[in-house]
Amino acid sequence: MTSKKPSRAGLIALACGMILGLFLTVATYEQSYAQAPAAPAAAAPAAAPAAPPAPTPACASDPDPKKAVTEKCSPNSGDTAWMLTSMALVLMMTIPGLALFYGGMVKKKNVGDTVMTSFAVTCLVTILFACVTYSMAFTTGSPYVGGLSRAFLQGIMSDIASGAGTPNGLAVTIPETVYMCFQMTFAIITPALIAGAFAERMKFSAMLWFIGLWAVVVYAPIAHWVWGADGFMSNGNSDAMFKVLDFAGGTVVHINAGVAGLMCAICLGKRRDPGPPHNMVYTLVGASLLWVGWFGFNAGSAVTAGLQAGMAMTVTQIATAVAGFTWMLVEWAIRGKPTVIGISSGAVAGLVAITPASGFVGPAGSMAIGVAAGVICYWGVTGLKRMIGVDDALDCFGVHAVGGIVGALLTGVFAINEYGGTPGLIEGNPAQMINQIEGIAVVIIYDAIVSLIILKILDAIIGLRVADEVEREGLDIALHGEAVQ
């Protein structure tokens, strides 16, 4: 595949788009304040003592989040503190966690490009999420995509003086700003995971365009389908076509990222010179940061500091340990030696698989999910990878798509009504398995088709892959003018 140029035109267009977005943001901000009534110049003296303020309404008075009271609500300080912590933990998963995890598995001449991809994606997706994708994913609109009531985060401000706010109906005990930031970190790590598939051969400019477009037209709608109050697959929507159990992102994050990564690997072709990981310590440190951060990912998805968060944290720890240990034993038996890269990948596979199940299963179910993730994801990055013949450089598909599918399916098996409010197959509800299969299929089909369309358009306009000489020299020097010494 030949390299198309100039890429500078793409960068100029990207910069112009960002400037336009900032202009619209300022215009929206100023307009919202211009419409607010002006404060009186001086308050008239009170004729009588002021009446006590009306009691704050109960935000969760209706169990249906679409009908919950969400105006002038006092946030719960414990829930808010936990969600502030969870947001920081999940952000740590991408930078520095994923950056180091991926950075240790590429050749030394491409480390800078790999870690910068995670950092640049964090910046880009933050901007897009604030401008449009939060509103598209997490406000009501239609069963397929949310509205634009929170575009540029208009109307999200709280009355700090009175201690009351207007939370999102999906998280009624915390300020909407906190919920938005928490969901932003999910929107950041999902496309950042895709980079594992196209590492060491994709143009940096093409990567930015692909991630930006994908975040808007793939991630936002799928997040709305599964998690939105009126999403057509949402377990919390009483009117959903079918209800998918996905507590923290098995379909929305991992299957979604893994399938998009596979499409990238197919379109880019194989690397010219695939090599062994250059620094296993980076990868181990990155995996360790991912493990710690994942408690915010899974336990934070309870959106409260309560019993469900505690169980989600417990099963996350168990499944991760079981999966890492299982992968190590399988690799040891097949290849004769356990490796650092192997046990690190196994732990991440366990984290992936327990993600959709973490709010619905108990400790016994998490152990079964951990064993399945360790065995099946090991096969995904070895046997399955050879079968399909695609150069998924850092096993984005083999770990995240395969692990996400395993976790989503087994959620339908091991879900316990007492823990998450929905019984699974072992409690006599085989219909939930059908729901899980339908959800997986819908996400895979939509993601694969739209991702391919985006990739083909970008390849025709600016080209996806670096030139052969750039790949031989290394992306760090050629694309960024710097290198790890």
C-alpha positions in Angstrom: 0.0 0.0 0.0 1.5 3.3 -1.1 1.7 6.4 1.1 -0.4 9.4 0.0 0.7 12.9 0.6 0.7 15.6 1.6 -0.5 14.9 5.2 0.0 18.6 6.0 -3.3 19.4 4.4 -5.0 17.0 6.7 -3.4 18.6 9.7 -4.4 22.1 8.6 -8.0 20.9 8.1 -8.0 19.4 11.5 -6.7 22.6 13.1 -9.4 24.6 11.3 -12.0 22.2 12.6 -10.8 22.6 16.2 -10.8 26.4 15.8 -14.4 26.3 14.5 -15.4 24.1 17.4 -13.9 26.5 19.9 -15.6 29.4 18.3 -19.0 27.6 18.5 -18.3 26.8 22.1 -17.7 30.4 23.0 -20.8 31.5 21.0 -23.0 29.0 22.8 -21.6 29.9 26.2 -22.1 33.6 25.7 -25.6 33.1 24.3 -26.7 31.0 27.3 -25.6 33.8 29.6 -27.1 36.5 27.5 -30.5 34.8 27.9 -30.3 34.7 31.7 -32.2 37.5 33.5 -30.0 40.3 34.7 -29.5 40.6 38.5 -31.0 43.7 40.1 -28.7 46.5 40.9 -29.6 46.5 44.6 -31.7 44.2 46.7 -34.8 45.9 48.2 -35.0 45.7 52.0 -36.9 42.7 53.2 -40.2 43.5 54.8 -40.3 40.2 56.7 -37.8 37.4 57.5 -37.2 35.2 54.5 -39.1 31.9 54.4 -37.0 28.8 54.8 -36.0 27.2 51.4 -38.2 24.5 50.0 -36.8 21.0 50.7 -34.7 19.5 47.9 -36.8 17.0 45.9 -35.8 13.3 45.9 -33.9 12.8 42.7 -34.5 9.1 42.6 -38.2 9.2 43.4 -39.0 7.2 40.2 -37.1 4.0 39.5 -37.3 4.7 35.8 -34.3 7.0 35.0 -36.2 8.6 32.2 -38.7 9.9 34.7 -36.5 10.6 37.7 -36.6 14.1 39.2 -33.3 15.7 38.1 -33.6 19.4 39.0 -32.2 21.2 42.1 -30.9 18.0 43.7 -28.4 17.9 46.5 -25.6 15.5 45.6 -24.6 12.7 47.9 -21.1 13.6 49.2 -20.0 9.9 49.6 -21.1 9.0 46.0 -19.5 12.1 44.7 -16.2 11.5 46.4 -16.1 7.9 45.1 -16.9 9.0 41.5 -14.2 11.7 41.6 -11.7 9.0 42.6 -13.0 6.6 39.9 -12.7 9.2 37.2 -9.0 9.7 38.1 -8.4 5.9 38.2 -9.9 5.4 34.8 -7.9 8.3 33.3 -4.8 6.7 34.7 -5.7 3.5 32.7 -5.0 5.4 29.4 -2.2 7.7 30.6 0.1 6.3 31.7 -1.3 2.7 32.0 -2.1 1.8 28.4 0.7 4.0 27.0 3.3 1.9 28.9 1.5 -1.4 28.3 1.6 -0.9 24.5 4.9 1.0 24.5 6.8 -1.9 26.0 5.5 -4.3 23.3 6.7 -2.4 20.2 10.2 -1.9 18.8 12.3 0.8 20.4 12.2 3.0 17.3 8.4 3.2 17.6 7.9 3.7 21.4 7.5 7.5 21.1 4.8 7.2 18.5 3.0 4.6 20.5 2.9 6.5 23.8 2.1 9.7 22.1 -0.9 8.1 20.4 -2.4 7.4 23.9 -1.7 11.0 25.0 -3.0 12.6 21.8 -6.2 10.4 21.8 -6.8 11.6 25.4 -6.7 15.2 24.3 -8.7 14.8 21.1 -11.5 12.7 22.6 -11.8 15.1 25.6 -12.5 17.9 23.2 -15.0 15.9 21.2 -16.8 14.5 24.2 -17.3 18.0 25.7 -18.5 19.4 22.4 -20.9 16.7 21.2 -20.4 13.0 22.1 -21.5 13.2 25.7 -24.8 14.7 24.6 -25.1 12.1 21.8 -24.5 9.2 24.2 -26.0 10.2 27.5 -29.0 12.4 27.0 -32.4 11.2 25.8 -33.3 11.6 22.2 -34.2 8.4 20.3 -33.5 4.7 20.9 -30.5 5.1 18.6 -28.8 8.3 19.5 -29.2 11.0 22.2 -30.1 14.6 21.7 -28.0 17.8 21.6 -29.3 19.3 24.9 -25.8 19.1 26.3 -23.8 20.0 23.2 -20.8 22.0 24.3 -21.9 21.1 27.9 -24.6 23.8 27.8 -26.8 23.8 30.9 -24.5 21.5 32.9 -23.5 24.1 35.5 -24.7 23.6 39.1 -25.8 26.2 41.7 -22.7 25.9 43.9 -24.0 28.6 46.3 -27.1 26.6 47.2 -25.5 23.2 47.0 -28.1 22.0 44.4 -27.6 20.8 40.9 -29.2 19.2 37.9 -27.7 15.7 37.6 -28.0 13.4 34.7 -30.9 11.0 35.1 -28.5 8.1 34.9 -26.6 9.3 37.9 -28.9 11.2 40.2 -26.8 11.4 43.3 -23.7 13.1 41.9 -23.2 16.3 40.0 -23.5 16.0 36.2 -20.1 17.4 35.8 -18.6 14.5 37.7 -20.7 11.9 35.7 -19.7 13.6 32.5 -16.0 13.4 33.3 -16.3 9.8 34.4 -17.9 8.8 31.1 -15.4 10.9 29.3 -12.6 8.6 30.5 -14.4 5.6 29.1 -14.7 7.4 25.8 -11.0 8.1 25.9 -9.7 4.6 26.6 -11.9 2.9 24.0 -10.4 4.4 20.9 -7.0 4.3 22.5 -7.2 0.5 22.7 -7.7 0.4 19.0 -4.1 1.6 18.6 -2.8 -1.8 19.6 -4.0 -3.2 16.3 -2.4 -0.7 14.0 0.8 0.0 16.0 4.1 0.7 14.1 2.6 1.5 10.7 -0.2 4.0 10.7 0.2 7.7 9.9 -0.2 9.9 12.9 -2.5 12.3 10.9 -4.6 9.4 9.7 -4.9 8.1 13.2 -6.2 11.4 14.5 -8.8 11.6 11.8 -9.9 8.0 12.2 -10.2 8.2 16.0 -12.0 11.5 15.9 -14.6 10.3 13.4 -14.9 6.9 15.1 -15.6 8.4 18.5 -18.5 10.4 17.1 -20.2 8.0 14.7 -19.4 4.6 16.3 -18.7 5.0 20.0 -21.4 7.6 20.9 -24.3 5.7 19.3 -23.3 2.3 20.7 -22.9 3.8 24.2 -26.4 5.3 23.9 -27.8 1.9 22.7 -26.5 0.1 25.7 -26.3 2.7 28.5 -28.6 5.5 27.4 -31.9 5.9 29.4 -33.8 5.3 26.1 -31.3 3.1 24.3 -32.9 0.2 22.4 -30.6 -2.3 24.1 -30.4 -0.7 27.5 -31.1 -2.8 30.5 -32.4 0.3 32.3 -34.9 1.1 29.5 -38.4 -0.5 30.2 -39.2 0.0 26.4 -36.0 -1.6 25.1 -36.2 -4.0 22.2 -34.0 -6.4 24.2 -32.0 -5.8 27.3 -28.2 -6.3 27.3 -26.3 -6.7 30.6 -23.1 -4.6 30.2 -22.2 -3.2 33.6 -18.9 -1.4 32.6 -18.2 -1.8 28.9 -17.9 -5.4 27.6 -19.8 -4.4 24.4 -19.4 -0.6 24.4 -15.7 -0.6 25.1 -14.0 -3.9 24.5 -15.9 -5.6 21.7 -16.3 -2.2 20.1 -12.5 -1.4 20.2 -11.4 -4.9 19.3 -13.6 -5.1 16.1 -12.5 -1.6 15.0 -8.9 -2.7 15.6 -9.3 -5.7 13.4 -10.7 -3.5 10.6 -7.7 -1.3 10.9 -5.3 -4.2 10.8 -7.0 -5.6 7.7 -6.9 -2.2 5.9 -3.3 -1.5 6.8 -1.8 -4.9 6.0 1.1 -6.6 7.8 4.1 -4.9 9.3 7.3 -5.1 7.2 9.5 -6.0 10.2 7.5 -7.3 13.2 9.8 -7.7 16.2 9.7 -8.9 19.8 8.7 -6.5 22.6 11.5 -4.2 23.4 10.9 -3.7 27.1 8.8 -6.2 29.1 9.1 -4.0 32.3 7.2 -1.2 30.6 4.5 -3.7 29.7 4.3 -5.1 33.3 4.1 -1.6 34.8 1.4 -0.6 32.3 -0.6 -3.8 33.1 -0.3 -3.1 36.8 -1.6 0.4 36.4 -4.4 -0.9 34.3 -5.3 -3.4 37.0 -5.4 -0.7 39.7 -7.3 1.7 37.5 -9.8 -0.9 36.6 -11.4 -0.7 40.0 -12.5 2.8 39.0 -13.7 1.3 35.7 -15.8 -1.5 37.2 -16.7 -0.5 40.7 -17.1 3.1 39.6 -19.8 2.0 37.1 -22.1 1.4 40.1 -22.2 5.3 40.2 -22.6 5.0 44.0 -20.4 4.1 46.9 -22.5 1.2 48.0 -23.0 -2.6 48.0 -22.8 -3.1 44.2 -19.6 -1.1 44.0 -18.1 -3.4 46.7 -19.1 -6.6 44.9 -17.9 -5.2 41.5 -14.5 -4.5 43.1 -14.3 -8.0 44.6 -15.1 -9.9 41.4 -12.8 -7.7 39.4 -9.8 -8.6 41.6 -10.7 -12.3 41.6 -11.3 -12.7 37.9 -8.1 -10.8 37.0 -5.9 -12.9 39.3 -7.5 -16.1 38.0 -7.1 -15.1 34.4 -3.5 -14.1 34.7 -2.6 -17.3 36.6 -4.5 -19.4 34.1 -2.8 -17.8 31.1 0.6 -18.3 32.7 -0.1 -22.0 33.2 -1.4 -22.5 29.7 1.6 -20.8 28.2 3.9 -22.7 30.4 2.4 -26.0 29.4 2.4 -25.2 25.6 5.6 -23.2 25.2 7.6 -24.6 28.2 8.2 -21.2 29.8 6.0 -18.6 31.5 6.6 -15.1 30.3 6.1 -11.6 31.7 4.3 -10.5 28.6 2.0 -13.5 28.9 0.9 -13.1 32.5 0.4 -9.4 31.9 -1.8 -10.1 28.9 -3.7 -12.7 30.8 -4.4 -10.3 33.6 -5.7 -7.7 31.1 -7.8 -10.4 29.5 -9.4 -11.1 32.9 -10.1 -7.4 33.4 -11.8 -7.3 30.0 -13.9 -10.4 30.5 -15.2 -9.4 34.0 -16.1 -5.9 32.9 -19.6 -6.5 31.6 -20.3 -9.0 34.4 -18.9 -7.0 37.4 -22.2 -5.6 38.6 -24.2 -8.8 38.0 -22.1 -11.9 39.1 -20.7 -13.1 42.4 -17.3 -14.5 43.4 -17.9 -18.0 42.0 -19.0 -16.7 38.7 -16.0 -14.4 38.5 -13.7 -17.4 39.0 -15.3 -19.2 36.1 -15.0 -16.0 33.9 -11.3 -15.7 34.8 -10.5 -19.3 33.8 -12.4 -18.9 30.5 -10.7 -15.6 29.8 -7.2 -17.0 30.4 -7.8 -20.0 28.2 -9.8 -18.5 25.3 -7.9 -15.2 25.0 -4.6 -17.1 24.9 -6.1 -19.0 22.0 -7.3 -15.7 20.5 -3.8 -14.3 20.3 -2.2 -17.5 19.1 -4.5 -20.0 17.2 -7.2 -17.6 16.1 -4.6 -15.0 15.1 -2.9 -17.5 12.8 -6.3 -18.6 11.4 -7.4 -15.2 10.3 -3.9 -14.2 9.2 -4.2 -10.5 10.2 -1.3 -8.6 11.8 -3.1 -7.4 14.9 0.2 -6.0 16.3 -0.5 -5.9 20.0 -3.5 -8.2 20.1 -6.3 -5.7 20.4 -8.8 -8.1 18.8 -7.5 -11.2 20.5 -7.7 -9.8 24.0 -10.4 -7.1 23.9 -12.9 -8.4 21.3 -12.5 -12.0 22.3 -12.4 -11.2 26.0 -15.3 -8.9 25.7 -17.4 -11.6 23.9 -16.4 -14.2 26.5 -17.4 -11.8 29.3 -20.7 -10.7 27.7 -21.8 -14.3 27.1 -20.9 -15.5 30.6 -22.7 -12.5 32.1 -25.8 -14.1 30.7 -24.9 -17.4 32.3 -23.7 -16.3 35.8 -25.9 -13.2 36.5 -27.4 -13.4 39.9 -30.7 -11.6 40.6 -29.7 -10.7 44.1 -26.6 -8.9 42.9 -27.7 -7.0 39.8 -31.4 -7.4 39.6 -31.4 -9.7 36.6 -31.1 -13.5 36.7 -29.0 -15.4 34.2 -29.0 -18.9 32.8 -28.0 -20.7 36.0 -31.0 -19.0 37.7 -33.4 -20.2 35.1 -33.4 -17.3 32.7 -32.1 -18.5 29.3 -33.7 -15.5 27.5 -30.9 -13.4 28.9 -28.4 -15.4 26.9 -30.3 -14.6 23.7 -30.2 -10.9 24.7 -26.5 -11.0 25.2 -25.9 -12.8 21.8 -28.1 -10.2 20.0 -26.2 -7.3 21.6 -22.8 -8.7 20.7 -24.0 -9.3 17.1 -25.4 -5.8 16.6 -22.3 -4.1 18.0 -20.0 -6.2 15.8 -21.9 -5.6 12.6 -22.4 -1.9 13.0 -18.8 -1.3 14.2 -17.2 -3.4 11.5 -19.2 -1.7 8.7 -18.8 1.9 9.8 -15.2 1.5 10.8 -14.4 0.1 7.3 -16.2 3.0 5.7 -14.2 5.5 7.6 -10.9 3.8 6.9 -11.6 3.5 3.2 -12.5 7.1 2.9 -9.4 8.2 4.8 -7.2 5.9 2.8 -8.5 7.5 -0.5 -8.0 11.0 0.8 -4.8 11.1 2.9 -3.6 7.5 3.0 -3.5 5.3 6.1 0.0 3.8 6.1 3.4 5.4 6.4 5.9 4.9 3.5 8.2 1.9 3.6 11.3 4.0 4.3 9.5 5.6 7.3 8.6 2.2 8.7 12.2 1.0 8.3 13.6 4.1 9.9 11.1 4.1 12.7 8.0 6.3 13.3 9.6 8.2 16.2 12.2 10.0 14.1 10.3 10.2 10.9 7.0 11.4 12.3 7.9 13.2 15.5 11.6 14.0 15.2 12.6 12.4 18.5 13.6 9.0 19.7 14.1 7.0 22.9 17.8 6.9 23.8 
